[in-house]
Amino acid sequence: MKKYYILLLLISSIISCKEEPTKSSIAKDPMTYLMETNANLVLNNPVINSVTIGVYVDGKTFNGYFGEIDKGKGNKPDDNSIFEIASVSKTFAGIIAAHAVLDGIITLNDDIRKYLDGSYPNLEYQGRSIQIRDLLTHTSGIRRDLSPLLARVFKTDVTKDEKEAIKNYTRKNLFKELKNFKLDTIPGVRYQYSPLVGSEILAVILEKVYQKTYDQLINEFILNKAGMTNTKFKIEGDVINGYRDEGAQTEAVVIPMTGAGGGLKSTIPDLQKYIQFLLDDSNPAIKEMQRFLYADEEEDEDYGYFWRINNPGFLHNGGTGGSTNWLIVLPQYKLGFTVFFNTNGDTSGDLINDIAGSLYRDLAIYPKKNPSYLIEKEIKKGIQNGIQFYQKLKKEEGTDFYFNNGAALNKIAYGLMREDKNADAIEIFKYIVSEFPNEYNPYDSLGEGYFMDKQYDLALLNYKRSLELNPENDNAERMIKHINSVKN
């Protein structure tokens, strides 16, 4: 599981919801229930101003706008709100690059110097030059510190003078600094995120091979085809106000040059059109952009053309000083979604990952509803109370809610373990085993519960049962060895 989804196992370990389960909340249509339950959980954290969710699923669109842009003003985002999509802008460059590869005018293994004016002997290390695939996967070795000024673009304490200098920063400045850059790592080996430079160099290459401006290319290959009339680098109207977690209002980020690395602005309806465009499996470029190019083994992440590719989908996130977002596409389910906060900081960063993972999970079972939100509220009153509620909900609303496995209860139990309530978690894990006695995962979870409670014999017993039911359960095999070493 990717690092961004490890955080997603339990929203309630960070936040809690005060609303009691009611017949009205149970009776809501699946998408309203899905959006409201996820948004309300996040909005209980005081640092979050607004939550915006846009879903495209099997030809239909659903929008959800929650909270306030500016606290106390009652101004919700809406279909006309303009958002900075930040680094999600890079995915557009990835699509154009995929077209160029399919058109045969570039190859992934091309030395980028082939397309740059002038000589750059410094852009190779130990005989390995920077290739186009390296720009697409952030493995070029070009670090953030190539340009001290560009390194300030996303800083919250950027000064007025720095903003003016950034605004006037040109490609001439970029290539002057590129000539003086000292490459100190073999390209293609190590992931080092490049917020602006890598994608800007790629934009230069794409302009050169197509003999068109980057603005023309993005319109020709994506915006016009997708019908995205409200997605631009320069757009009429202001982007919605952004805030730091501490409450300070921020200004919109100034992105110089083409803006390929993070300069696009868009609306939720337009991003839903983008998702529909990305789900077109008849488009060869969409298939090409998902091609595996690089594995970051340290973070267990795979990359295609700027996208993180993660079966069963592909995804990218973005953020500015006062906003953060995800865009996730799941072709297997014929759906995708985007979610935005108009806040940023450590807490907002954690919570956007949480809600993205929760939406991912809930949409995978749509139109069934995830019962964990309702059950968790009842479990706070006592474990047996929560289990009784689970049984009642399953009996009375089982056709509307997803009870095909123990995931709903499992999620809650892991949250309890994070709160050091191992005994309570074990009671829930035991109940899941009784519900699904022939599945391996409940035994694996129960084994972990006992292990965390230092009941090693019982942990060993359950891990062994899990391995019997699924001989390919590497975790159980590893834990059995570990427990035996602990006991000895």
Disulfide bonds with the S-S distance in Angstrom:
none
